[in-house]
Amino acid sequence: MTLATPQTPEKVRQGRAIEHDFPVIEVSQVAEHESWRKEINRPLYHIHKWWATRLGSVFRAMNLAALSPSGTNIWDSFYKRNDFGGRFVLDPFMGSGTTLGEAVKIGAMAVGCDINPISTFLVRQSLARVPEAALRSAFSKLERTIASDIARYYQTEDPETGEMIPVMYSFWVKLVRTPDGEFVPLFDRYVFAQDAYPKLKPMAQIVCPNCWEIFEGRYDANRADCPACLVAFDPQKGPASGKYVTAHSGRFRIKDLLPAGGPPLAHRLYALIAQRPSGEKIYLKARQNDLALYLSAQERLSKEDLPLPTLPVRPGHNTNQARGYNYFSWREFFNDRQLLCLGLLLREILRIEDLCVQEQMLCLFSSALEFNNMFCSFKGEGTGAVRHMFSHHVLKPERTPLENSVWGTEKASGTFSSLFESRLLRAKRYLDDPFEVIVNPGLLKGLGRPGKITSSAPLDASQHSSWDQLVAAGSGTLILNGDSARLPIPDQSIDAVVTDPPYFDFVHYSELSDFFFAWLAPALRDRLPWFDRKDSSDPGEVQNADPRIFAHQISRVFLECSRVLKEDGIIAFTFHHSRAEGWAAIHEAICAAGLQIVAAHPVHAELRAASPKTAANDPISLDSILVCRKRSPELPPCYDQHAVITKTIGFVKLLSESGMRLSCADHFVIAASQALATSSAVRLSFGEMQSRLEALRVELNRSELADLKVPVKGATTTGESNPAFC
């Protein structure tokens, strides 16, 4: 269903389906379901961490609609097997490879390029056809050669039987030292582990501030009596609160207690979760033998020659918070036991002779790093235990970090062994059985109850090294690393460009991807030239907090896309932003590249429960799909603010009636995209476009949409703030 801008019959006859119609309701419903468990519903794009990975169902529909002629019912085609053999799709901001996988699924040839080496590496690994038997054989060998060596550093004595049992997770707390020499743990409360649904399961784990005993009590109790030392205390009030810590000698700003230019804060191990042979999980106080085991790992680390990271943490918006707590090297993100065990594992992986299999295991190893460092925290019982380090868009030091067990146990999450099954093998199986999620049988004309349906033949994702090889093969992919403003592709050779550009504001992917680069580059730079650099950044990357600079950067890529695009080709990309300047930057980039927007469709994009969203005052859950063609004089300027608001109200009611909860920022996303769609025929200055959008925002606030806003409470996150609207 659509409210697209009407065009002439000639245009409709000659155009593509995405210009005139898009099933926003049906696709949004599937996308929302997919977003709850993306790694299960679209495992191909979650083999390794990437930021702002878009939803496969949305990009499947975009690819279909961008390649299909006008008049095609895209929803009728969505669950069918499609064959766009001989057609070429390009993604110049490849990211996790969503566009490429969805294009190959419908029979098209896919070209992807990203300036970031981690992106190129992970997409190559996700689409590589490596037999499961070969992967299992390599994993079994690692299990024989190194797993037990790692596991011996993650065990403890069962206090009931005296037997050694595996440790799943270790709880640590940062310590500050006051001027008079007192060490204070940075607990904000002494309840350190509770259920994800505490009102249903109220019993939690509490640590005594006096003797560090571990015992059980209610998650919301205001008084606890330690069974070991009999001290009574309020478990809801720890010494740390916000930026401050309270000690016997007074109240101090935590950062004032950091040694200038020194190491990060020290940590204390205080609790463990161990697993008995029966599968029972038990909480234990960290005892002397647990500390001795850690010290033995520390001693061995000093003697081993291991492939460990040496890269410094460079200054940047996404890294300065970590640097502010004296994390100046990526090595410092790990404790010594983690460094030892990860180094032992990586050294063994690098001994795998089959390079294709080795690189799959390197990708798995790198993926596991996200869950095995001292920036992780405990999510709670009844959910995946480990909250990974990138749950925020900045590198936020954890005051009470959770140490995972690297190789892992049967019931652990985020470990090398668990991710082998849940991420790597699941992605490989998706290549053999690429499926779509079915969520609403009433919309699917008898396709059955909610579940899955195979949507294409097994993926022919053969990877070629040049454009000529791709053309000669007639199928597969060309996966490139480099500046997408300079593509090794002939003029007018691409049928559709489908992409999701970087967010212009403050999420600088290369600052974050250095975390993985620090481990992978030393292992890969001799065979993959794009790893032979000082870090994962590049002067040509499209990423800047200044909207005018961002507009210039992205226009270079759009201009190159226009060069390689066929005359009747389509450029379709997703975008959202809460501020007018973000949309003004996109308008400027599109116009500078000689393009114009011919349609805009809102679609579900983000899980509102995701960490950066739950922290926002007015979270955005929608993307707008902006559909562009090369500029044509046939479409005169036709901006009408009243018409834009009317169309926005129509979309909001349509989406709301389908069950979507839209925020005020979502309303503005719809309105801004429609304003751009009726403004890009004429190149307005950045300031003129920004003023037009701000005026539109004011009128939206006066319209009937003010009564349809969704109140969402929370602290505003950088880049998602909406200071003026609602």
ROPA-917722 format. One record per residue (C-alpha): residue number from 1; x, y, z. Coordinates in steps of 0.001 Angstrom, whole numbers, plus 500000, padded with zeros to 6 digits. Layout:
REC  num      xx      yy      zz
REC  NUM       X       Y       Z
...
This chain:
REC  num      xx      yy      zz
REC    1  500000  500000  500000
REC    2  501324  503430  499160
REC    3  500639  507116  498999
REC    4  503326  507736  496391
REC    5  503512  510888  494322
REC    6  501362  510482  491172
REC    7  503211  510671  487871
REC    8  502247  510765  484215
REC    9  500998  507551  482520
REC   10  504159  507499  480394
REC   11  506317  507635  483491
REC   12  504293  504854  485139
REC   13  504624  502662  482059
REC   14  508374  503104  481821
REC   15  509322  503293  485498
REC   16  510106  500820  488231
REC   17  507656  499566  490823
REC   18  509455  501283  493691
REC   19  508711  504696  492174
REC   20  504970  504285  492391
REC   21  504029  501599  494868
REC   22  505557  499896  497869
REC   23  503820  497555  500369
REC   24  504759  499600  503418
REC   25  502291  497930  505794
REC   26  503006  494331  504873
REC   27  506780  494791  504734
REC   28  506789  496743  508005
REC   29  504928  493945  509778
REC   30  507444  491359  508593
REC   31  510335  493723  509383
REC   32  509106  494335  512924
REC   33  508966  490605  513563
REC   34  512435  490150  512069
REC   35  513859  492936  514238
REC   36  513103  491071  517466
REC   37  515584  488276  516666
REC   38  517597  489468  513682
REC   39  520377  486945  514200
REC   40  517832  484117  513886
REC   41  515494  485542  511249
REC   42  518316  486801  508983
REC   43  521469  485005  510235
REC   44  523461  485778  507093
REC   45  524005  489411  508128
REC   46  524803  488700  511783
REC   47  527828  486450  511462
REC   48  529847  489345  512914
REC   49  529096  492677  514527
REC   50  528252  495616  512280
REC   51  526499  498814  513265
REC   52  523010  499824  512116
REC   53  522496  496585  510194
REC   54  519265  497049  508284
REC   55  516474  494504  508030
REC   56  516709  491888  505310
REC   57  512960  491826  504661
REC   58  512986  495564  503872
REC   59  515935  495211  501517
REC   60  514408  492188  499819
REC   61  511356  494299  499015
REC   62  513548  497230  497929
REC   63  515549  495043  495559
REC   64  512388  493517  494111
REC   65  510715  496885  493649
REC   66  513840  498557  492224
REC   67  514224  495881  489533
REC   68  510558  495206  488757
REC   69  508616  497267  486201
REC   70  505807  499587  487237
REC   71  502564  497809  487856
REC   72  504214  494806  489540
REC   73  502568  493792  492811
REC   74  505654  493553  495004
REC   75  503844  491894  497877
REC   76  502658  489133  495546
REC   77  506310  488621  494564
REC   78  507728  488818  498083
REC   79  507360  485146  499034
REC   80  507857  483762  495541
REC   81  511081  482659  493900
REC   82  512286  485427  491618
REC   83  514876  485436  488865
REC   84  516488  488702  487860
REC   85  519333  487015  486027
REC   86  521479  489450  484061
REC   87  520615  492388  486329
REC   88  523199  494171  488478
REC   89  522633  495671  491937
REC   90  525226  497888  493641
REC   91  525627  498790  497310
REC   92  528346  501447  497783
REC   93  527956  501371  501588
REC   94  527989  497616  501978
REC   95  528159  497367  505789
REC   96  526987  493897  506800
REC   97  526095  492911  503237
REC   98  522296  492975  503489
REC   99  521790  494362  499979
REC  100  524127  491793  498448
REC  101  522491  488800  500088
REC  102  518983  489950  499194
REC  103  519986  490728  495586
REC  104  521563  487305  495094
REC  105  518450  485672  496579
REC  106  516344  487075  493744
REC  107  518832  485995  491070
REC  108  520605  489315  490477
REC  109  524358  489866  490434
REC  110  525532  491951  493370
REC  111  528398  494409  493696
REC  112  529279  495683  497157
REC  113  531936  498104  498293
REC  114  532886  499442  501691
REC  115  535784  501598  502739
REC  116  536087  499758  506058
REC  117  538211  496574  506017
REC  118  536127  494873  508716
REC  119  532992  495243  506583
REC  120  534657  493766  503509
REC  121  536060  490869  505509
REC  122  532814  489960  507254
REC  123  530722  490134  504066
REC  124  533172  487894  502245
REC  125  532980  485401  505087
REC  126  529183  485496  505383
REC  127  528656  484816  501671
REC  128  531508  482301  501294
REC  129  530404  478742  500636
REC  130  532464  476611  502992
REC  131  531176  473068  503704
REC  132  529786  472593  507185
REC  133  531781  469376  507456
REC  134  535035  471303  506962
REC  135  534031  473846  509597
REC  136  533059  471141  512075
REC  137  536329  469335  511462
REC  138  538326  472507  512173
REC  139  536231  473241  515255
REC  140  536744  469690  516550
REC  141  540489  470048  516121
REC  142  540454  473326  518082
REC  143  538390  471567  520722
REC  144  541055  468863  521013
REC  145  544081  471134  520913
REC  146  543136  474256  522860
REC  147  539658  474109  524455
REC  148  540771  472258  527587
REC  149  543764  474571  527985
REC  150  541390  477552  528011
REC  151  538751  475831  530144
REC  152  541192  475142  532999
REC  153  541359  478882  533672
REC  154  537558  478996  534047
REC  155  536791  476508  536815
REC  156  536126  476552  540532
REC  157  535613  474164  543403
REC  158  532048  473111  544132
REC  159  531609  473855  547867
REC  160  529292  470837  548266
REC  161  531306  468136  546507
REC  162  534835  469541  546382
REC  163  534952  468762  542649
REC  164  536131  471260  540058
REC  165  533255  472578  537936
REC  166  533265  475044  534999
REC  167  532794  478766  535568
REC  168  530421  480383  533097
REC  169  530737  484036  534151
REC  170  532888  486032  536548
REC  171  531696  489260  538194
REC  172  534152  492132  538653
REC  173  533876  495651  540039
REC  174  536087  498662  539396
REC  175  537908  500221  542342
REC  176  538932  503820  542968
REC  177  541484  504941  545511
REC  178  540737  508017  547561
REC  179  543464  510526  548565
REC  180  543751  508892  552008
REC  181  544364  505452  550466
REC  182  540906  503877  550802
REC  183  539850  501573  547940
REC  184  536148  501941  547121
REC  185  534221  499587  544784
REC  186  532058  501362  542216
REC  187  528807  499572  542996
REC  188  525748  501725  542469
REC  189  523763  499023  544319
REC  190  524685  495743  545959
REC  191  522078  493748  544057
REC  192  524314  492510  541265
REC  193  522177  489835  539560
REC  194  518435  489618  539144
REC  195  515921  488152  536736
REC  196  515054  489994  533544
REC  197  511453  490021  534845
REC  198  512026  490666  538562
REC  199  508377  491207  539478
REC  200  507690  487630  538385
REC  201  510896  486238  539903
REC  202  511874  488648  542694
REC  203  514786  486742  544247
REC  204  518181  488213  543360
REC  205  521857  487952  544268
REC  206  523371  490457  546721
REC  207  526994  491113  547677
REC  208  527821  492221  551224
REC  209  529772  495523  551306
REC  210  531580  494438  554468
REC  211  532783  490853  553913
REC  212  531893  490386  550199
REC  213  529728  487352  550942
REC  214  527171  486410  548250
REC  215  523612  485662  549318
REC  216  520040  485722  548043
REC  217  517413  488370  548725
REC  218  514655  490309  547030
REC  219  515705  492547  544144
REC  220  513836  495517  545674
REC  221  514707  494984  549343
REC  222  515778  498104  551256
REC  223  517384  496112  554050
REC  224  519596  493064  553943
REC  225  521388  491207  556748
REC  226  524556  489448  555678
REC  227  524389  485799  556831
REC  228  528198  485688  557172
REC  229  529120  488864  559102
REC  230  525613  489949  560239
REC  231  526065  493489  558922
REC  232  522787  495178  557975
REC  233  522738  497483  554938
REC  234  520538  498880  552190
REC  235  521304  496836  549025
REC  236  519827  499576  546841
REC  237  522496  502133  547795
REC  238  526063  501569  546733
REC  239  528927  504051  547043
REC  240  528782  505083  543375
REC  241  526069  507392  542112
REC  242  526299  509078  538739
REC  243  529693  510788  538418
REC  244  530444  510547  542139
REC  245  531569  508035  544735
REC  246  531135  508274  548484
REC  247  533936  507061  550766
REC  248  534571  507309  554501
REC  249  536580  510485  553904
REC  250  533988  512223  551760
REC  251  532374  512447  548345
REC  252  534558  512555  545243
REC  253  534122  512946  541513
REC  254  535184  509586  540112
REC  255  537239  511030  537269
REC  256  539208  513137  539761
REC  257  540480  509895  541313
REC  258  541898  508553  538031
REC  259  545696  508641  537785
REC  260  546492  511147  535021
REC  261  547825  509312  531988
REC  262  548046  506104  533991
REC  263  546402  502695  533587
REC  264  542650  502073  533747
REC  265  541063  501520  537143
REC  266  541830  498277  538955
REC  267  539177  495554  539260
REC  268  538175  493150  542004
REC  269  536737  489690  541316
REC  270  533868  489076  543749
REC  271  531434  486462  542362
REC  272  531052  483610  539877
REC  273  528341  481668  538124
REC  274  529394  478034  537868
REC  275  527692  475024  536317
REC  276  527339  471641  538007
REC  277  527389  468364  536019
REC  278  523594  468228  536359
REC  279  523351  471537  534459
REC  280  522404  473497  537586
REC  281  523857  477017  537706
REC  282  525073  478293  541070
REC  283  526316  481674  542329
REC  284  529506  481567  544372
REC  285  531655  484077  546201
REC  286  535090  484463  544636
REC  287  537463  482594  546958
REC  288  541216  482409  547357
REC  289  541639  479539  544910
REC  290  539711  481548  542279
REC  291  542100  484469  542711
REC  292  545076  482088  542555
REC  293  543794  480670  539273
REC  294  543550  484151  537811
REC  295  547093  484959  538966
REC  296  548371  481782  537309
REC  297  546848  482970  534023
REC  298  548496  486341  534548
REC  299  551874  484700  535113
REC  300  551571  482508  532016
REC  301  550594  485511  529899
REC  302  553886  487177  530788
REC  303  555789  484180  529398
REC  304  553807  483352  526249
REC  305  554444  484794  522778
REC  306  550892  485394  521605
REC  307  549283  487368  518737
REC  308  547810  490139  520892
REC  309  546692  493637  519847
REC  310  549128  496537  520020
REC  311  546993  499216  518327
REC  312  546338  502392  520345
REC  313  542826  503762  520835
REC  314  542741  506920  518737
REC  315  540834  510019  519851
REC  316  537282  510352  518546
REC  317  533696  510930  519571
REC  318  533058  507213  520017
REC  319  536349  506511  521800
REC  320  536903  509572  523982
REC  321  534739  508236  526783
REC  322  536972  505159  527073
REC  323  540127  507268  526752
REC  324  538777  509490  529508
REC  325  539022  506450  531803
REC  326  542636  505757  530718
REC  327  541876  503160  528055
REC  328  544550  504165  525567
REC  329  545226  500733  524034
REC  330  542786  498129  522727
REC  331  544695  495549  524748
REC  332  543495  497293  527914
REC  333  539884  496393  527081
REC  334  540665  492843  528261
REC  335  541902  491471  531555
REC  336  545001  489274  531604
REC  337  543069  486004  531676
REC  338  541064  487050  528635
REC  339  544233  488092  526805
REC  340  545867  484749  527551
REC  341  542902  482623  526481
REC  342  542052  484698  523418
REC  343  545711  484738  522392
REC  344  546003  480963  522782
REC  345  542858  480474  520692
REC  346  543934  482886  517963
REC  347  547386  481278  517721
REC  348  545758  477894  517205
REC  349  543333  479230  514576
REC  350  546251  480667  512602
REC  351  547665  477134  512351
REC  352  544680  475947  510278
REC  353  546138  475154  506846
REC  354  542987  475611  504732
REC  355  542875  479410  504421
REC  356  539144  479480  503569
REC  357  538334  477574  506738
REC  358  540877  479594  508721
REC  359  539253  482871  507696
REC  360  535829  481566  508722
REC  361  537269  480769  512142
REC  362  538985  484158  512302
REC  363  535619  485775  511616
REC  364  534080  483690  514400
REC  365  536940  484604  516739
REC  366  536512  488299  515983
REC  367  532764  488013  516548
REC  368  533396  486455  519962
REC  369  535527  489431  521034
REC  370  532369  491525  521351
REC  371  531218  489292  524238
REC  372  534608  488618  525824
REC  373  536075  491848  527149
REC  374  535840  494028  530234
REC  375  533288  496380  528676
REC  376  530608  493673  528854
REC  377  528007  493514  531608
REC  378  525385  491172  533022
REC  379  521922  491348  531439
REC  380  520217  489185  534046
REC  381  518688  485766  534459
REC  382  516114  484633  531929
REC  383  517845  486256  528966
REC  384  521194  486094  527201
REC  385  523510  486653  530143
REC  386  526124  488863  528470
REC  387  525364  492409  527397
REC  388  527900  492997  524644
REC  389  530221  495989  524596
REC  390  528434  497766  521729
REC  391  525019  498000  523375
REC  392  525741  501738  523374
REC  393  527110  503694  520432
REC  394  530011  504910  522528
REC  395  532602  502745  524259
REC  396  531199  502982  527754
REC  397  533474  501613  530513
REC  398  531547  499240  532770
REC  399  531869  499797  536502
REC  400  530759  496213  537152
REC  401  531949  494249  534107
REC  402  531145  490607  533402
REC  403  533895  488249  532265
REC  404  532746  485495  529921
REC  405  534528  482139  529667
REC  406  535980  482526  526097
REC  407  535502  478916  524915
REC  408  532338  478432  526939
REC  409  530116  475711  528348
REC  410  527001  474126  526931
REC  411  524679  476699  528521
REC  412  526870  479782  528053
REC  413  526177  482591  525579
REC  414  528538  484785  523576
REC  415  531433  482298  523743
REC  416  533506  480894  520887
REC  417  531771  477505  521056
REC  418  528221  478875  521371
REC  419  528718  481392  518546
REC  420  530067  478618  516325
REC  421  526616  477042  516391
REC  422  524404  480106  516748
REC  423  526145  482512  514352
REC  424  528599  480785  511990
REC  425  526787  477544  511189
REC  426  523397  479230  511157
REC  427  524660  481698  508537
REC  428  526119  478888  506416
REC  429  522827  476965  506541
REC  430  520957  480066  505419
REC  431  522931  479949  502158
REC  432  521425  476501  501539
REC  433  517941  477396  502749
REC  434  517295  481141  502348
REC  435  513932  481708  503998
REC  436  511487  484521  504707
REC  437  509549  485013  507915
REC  438  505765  484651  507741
REC  439  503969  486669  510409
REC  440  500453  487362  509167
REC  441  498748  484493  507326
REC  442  495795  486746  506516
REC  443  498028  488799  504229
REC  444  499682  485826  502584
REC  445  496886  484168  500620
REC  446  497039  480766  502266
REC  447  500774  480432  502785
REC  448  500127  479089  506266
REC  449  500585  479995  509907
REC  450  503430  482161  511222
REC  451  506763  480547  510447
REC  452  509194  480452  507564
REC  453  509069  479802  503860
REC  454  512026  479142  501552
REC  455  512242  482118  499208
REC  456  514898  481136  496696
REC  457  517156  478391  495508
REC  458  520392  477896  497478
REC  459  522441  481038  497072
REC  460  525009  481187  494304
REC  461  527234  483632  496131
REC  462  530400  482920  494152
REC  463  532862  485731  494785
REC  464  534706  487227  491811
REC  465  537754  489441  491831
REC  466  536806  491847  489022
REC  467  533875  493255  487108
REC  468  534850  491319  483990
REC  469  534883  488048  485927
REC  470  531435  488768  487361
REC  471  530012  489545  483908
REC  472  531584  486434  482397
REC  473  530212  484209  485167
REC  474  526710  485671  484901
REC  475  526025  485201  488621
REC  476  527527  485790  492032
REC  477  529105  488786  493723
REC  478  531918  491305  493462
REC  479  532929  492372  496985
REC  480  535272  495358  497037
REC  481  537181  497358  499599
REC  482  537850  501008  498899
REC  483  536395  504442  498309
REC  484  533008  504093  496612
REC  485  533605  507448  494933
REC  486  536042  505557  492676
REC  487  534521  502249  491604
REC  488  536162  499818  489131
REC  489  532882  499516  487233
REC  490  532098  500691  483656
REC  491  529736  503570  482908
REC  492  526008  502799  482802
REC  493  526334  499173  483854
REC  494  524249  498981  487060
REC  495  520476  498465  487059
REC  496  519821  499549  490644
REC  497  521743  501024  493561
REC  498  520239  499876  496869
REC  499  521942  501017  500058
REC  500  521844  502434  503559
REC  501  524296  505349  503898
REC  502  526236  506001  507104
REC  503  524529  508060  509764
REC  504  525843  511588  509429
REC  505  525971  512454  513089
REC  506  528237  510946  515721
REC  507  528499  507186  515124
REC  508  531887  506835  513467
REC  509  532081  503199  512466
REC  510  535848  503077  511987
REC  511  536487  504329  515521
REC  512  534497  501358  516805
REC  513  535704  498795  514255
REC  514  539299  499423  515353
REC  515  538419  497095  518239
REC  516  538260  494176  515783
REC  517  540917  495539  513440
REC  518  543484  495501  516267
REC  519  543205  491699  516435
REC  520  542589  490844  512771
REC  521  545027  493137  510938
REC  522  548242  491461  512153
REC  523  546856  488087  511043
REC  524  545495  489204  507662
REC  525  547559  492119  506353
REC  526  549975  489859  504430
REC  527  547176  488281  502371
REC  528  544526  491026  502296
REC  529  546072  494374  501317
REC  530  543236  496438  502752
REC  531  544295  495314  506247
REC  532  547773  496737  505703
REC  533  547094  500146  507254
REC  534  547510  501823  510615
REC  535  543830  501438  511620
REC  536  540425  500859  510028
REC  537  539846  504509  509095
REC  538  540302  506037  505645
REC  539  540419  509682  504505
REC  540  537582  508982  502086
REC  541  535102  507575  504602
REC  542  531676  509203  504674
REC  543  531359  510173  508315
REC  544  531235  513631  509819
REC  545  529292  515477  512500
REC  546  529242  518604  510299
REC  547  526222  518202  507985
REC  548  527792  520281  505205
REC  549  530957  518167  505169
REC  550  528839  515011  505309
REC  551  526787  516264  502352
REC  552  529945  516831  500316
REC  553  531341  513394  501237
REC  554  528224  511467  500367
REC  555  527618  513460  497162
REC  556  530938  512105  495834
REC  557  529602  508574  496221
REC  558  526177  509439  494796
REC  559  527873  511063  491797
REC  560  529853  507875  491170
REC  561  526672  505830  491521
REC  562  525079  508054  488900
REC  563  528029  507396  486574
REC  564  527743  503600  486778
REC  565  523924  503624  486763
REC  566  522053  502883  483563
REC  567  519956  505740  482211
REC  568  516757  504081  483402
REC  569  518333  502890  486652
REC  570  517131  503544  490192
REC  571  518973  504609  493325
REC  572  517027  503657  496445
REC  573  518368  504171  499952
REC  574  517086  504273  503501
REC  575  517521  507257  505782
REC  576  516190  508763  508968
REC  577  517141  511659  511166
REC  578  515415  513647  513866
REC  579  516906  517006  512905
REC  580  516291  519190  509878
REC  581  520010  519586  509168
REC  582  520351  515837  508548
REC  583  517700  515962  505829
REC  584  519103  519195  504417
REC  585  522467  517425  504059
REC  586  520858  514587  502093
REC  587  519010  517083  499862
REC  588  522267  518890  499128
REC  589  524101  515633  498360
REC  590  521383  514374  496033
REC  591  521205  517618  494108
REC  592  525005  517918  493867
REC  593  525117  514425  492342
REC  594  522611  515339  489634
REC  595  519831  513226  491130
REC  596  516291  513894  492227
REC  597  513920  512055  494528
REC  598  510885  510632  492761
REC  599  509252  508796  495692
REC  600  509563  508275  499442
REC  601  508129  505379  501445
REC  602  508174  504999  505258
REC  603  508971  501522  506571
REC  604  509774  499888  509907
REC  605  513508  499976  510576
REC  606  514432  499724  514246
REC  607  513401  497712  517254
REC  608  512210  500317  519743
REC  609  513525  498125  522579
REC  610  517124  498362  521330
REC  611  519446  500027  523856
REC  612  520101  503301  521970
REC  613  516360  503604  521319
REC  614  515145  502950  524848
REC  615  517439  505716  526044
REC  616  515976  508298  523677
REC  617  513254  510784  524578
REC  618  511638  510414  521174
REC  619  513004  507280  519488
REC  620  512789  506705  515749
REC  621  511540  503325  514575
REC  622  511013  504255  510908
REC  623  513272  504639  507914
REC  624  512252  506447  504776
REC  625  513111  504762  501518
REC  626  514201  507597  499224
REC  627  513938  506668  495543
REC  628  516107  508656  493117
REC  629  516631  508955  489391
REC  630  519037  510984  487353
REC  631  517750  514538  487200
REC  632  515085  515142  484582
REC  633  513565  518468  483472
REC  634  510208  516713  483099
REC  635  509422  516988  486802
REC  636  508880  520648  487758
REC  637  509174  521855  491353
REC  638  505926  521209  493192
REC  639  506548  521762  496901
REC  640  503359  522346  498846
REC  641  503674  522308  502605
REC  642  499978  521658  503107
REC  643  500129  518682  500721
REC  644  503172  517309  502545
REC  645  501393  517522  505895
REC  646  498256  515928  504454
REC  647  500289  513069  503025
REC  648  502169  512681  506331
REC  649  498894  512456  508253
REC  650  497731  509814  505797
REC  651  500840  507716  506308
REC  652  500733  508102  510096
REC  653  497112  506958  510268
REC  654  497788  504095  507877
REC  655  500750  502827  509871
REC  656  499093  503414  513244
REC  657  495967  501514  512188
REC  658  498191  498578  511241
REC  659  499451  498406  514831
REC  660  502687  500427  514656
REC  661  503484  502827  517516
REC  662  504931  505991  516037
REC  663  506734  508726  517909
REC  664  506814  512422  517058
REC  665  510258  511847  515546
REC  666  508716  509180  513286
REC  667  506147  511742  512133
REC  668  508953  514115  511233
REC  669  510835  511370  509351
REC  670  507773  510832  507160
REC  671  507201  514546  506640
REC  672  510843  515370  505894
REC  673  511108  512595  503333
REC  674  507957  513779  501556
REC  675  509278  517339  501617
REC  676  512508  516192  499963
REC  677  510569  514222  497384
REC  678  508812  517404  496279
REC  679  511854  519664  496603
REC  680  514701  517870  494855
REC  681  513649  518934  491361
REC  682  515108  522326  492309
REC  683  518404  522677  494126
REC  684  517787  524676  497269
REC  685  520681  525860  499381
REC  686  521399  523989  502596
REC  687  520003  526871  504638
REC  688  516860  527165  502511
REC  689  516132  523463  502829
REC  690  516793  523493  506546
REC  691  514443  526473  507011
REC  692  511758  524772  504940
REC  693  511981  521678  507117
REC  694  511943  523629  510376
REC  695  508823  525448  509205
REC  696  507333  522070  508358
REC  697  508138  520831  511852
REC  698  506266  523784  513399
REC  699  503205  523128  511237
REC  700  503282  519418  512108
REC  701  503173  520380  515760
REC  702  500041  522410  515080
REC  703  498353  519701  513047
REC  704  496154  516861  514225
REC  705  499320  514735  514555
REC  706  499950  516385  517923
REC  707  497161  514177  519289
REC  708  498736  511010  517830
REC  709  502171  511244  519437
REC  710  503525  508349  521487
REC  711  505001  509431  524841
REC  712  508345  507741  525468
REC  713  510391  508555  528546
REC  714  514168  508333  528831
REC  715  517388  510250  528433
REC  716  518198  511603  525015
REC  717  520986  509840  523136
REC  718  523443  511645  520900
REC  719  522180  511824  517352
REC  720  518617  510861  518281
REC  721  517606  514027  520100
REC  722  514642  516015  518927
REC  723  514867  519315  520770
REC  724  512152  521242  518957
REC  725  509496  518757  517878
REC  726  506751  517797  520358
